[in-house]
Amino acid sequence: MSDAPAAPGGSDSAAGNALLAAHFPAAASNPTTVVFRFREPAWDDPAPVATAQRRLAALPQFASLAGPFGTLTPGQLTTLHAAIGGPAAMPAVPPPGNHIPPAAWAAYGAETQFISPDGRTVLFDARLVASDPSSNAALGQVPAIRAAVAAVARAAGSSAYGVAGEVPAAYDVGQVSDADLLRVFPVAIIVIGLLLALVMRSLIAPLYLIASVVISYLAAWGLSVLLFQDAASAGGLYYGIPFLMFVFLLALGEDYNILVMTRIREEASRTPLRQAVTRALERTGPTISSAGLILAGTFGVFALAVGRQPGGGASTGILASIAIGILMDAFLVRTLLVPATVALLGRWNWWPSHHGTPSRAASEPESASARCR
């Protein structure tokens, strides 16, 4: 969803916005603009423009439509252009001796908001059926609106067309963000996996270490949806949250993973694995927990500070979601899930290296004692 700046609570602008929201739909002050490019100027051949306006007004996605033919008819537009010239160059009031009624003069002058100076580019302001332009319902209508506008452009003989406004722009940014996620996720995971394999000298450990970060990320994302979307009755989360959460949690999670796993590997070279896990947690647990608390607290304070500022809703959601992810990663994944997985896998953690395999020297006394018995 998009995030429009909000007026400070208790201010006159906030009270004015509340009155506007109570009596006027949000889309009235934030229309979606449809633009057509025609081969002939609108005043020379108004029929295609009239066809476009009539068909656009009939679209089910639009609650209302404003265009060049509201006050004026196509015939009046042609007549006034022949008498006055282009509306962009006409004076604001009729000159003395002019026989054009003032109302028609003003209506023709207002055509500059819909028709370009050359008369070939025409725009229409549409109010969507979805009353809130920032809602998911409005964003979900964008593909259907573009398909319908394309059909209208073909029927009207338009040489080019487009759909502009906050809703189409927010939809496009969201689509680009989703596409970036699909590209960045696998690349980042592969690179981190290769680095973990080199550090751990193992092909097994990177698999569950990366899986632990993914689980932490998905859990934090789900909790953020419950808190900031469902519980807060918001229209949706800011589209940048999934990407930024992934970048932060992947970097921090693997940093903590390396700290824990290198210590476990070091301890496992001289003690049994389960004892090595216990000793490693005793030495790294306080560091990870304190670092997680400090970092999550920092993001939490920033979230509270930004939330007090106008238009800070998106940033607040991002910061708070990252803080939640850090806490879950530091206190659940890194201190419980990863050590438990290491203890269950045993020496397979270090495959294909022989780390953790009982040495021959260590096994000889046991074999000798067995022969004596």
Beta strands, then each sheet from edge to edge (+ up, - down):
strand 1: 32-37
strand 2: 62-66
strand 3: 121-128
strand 4: 160-164
sheet 1: 2+ 3- 1+ 4-
end
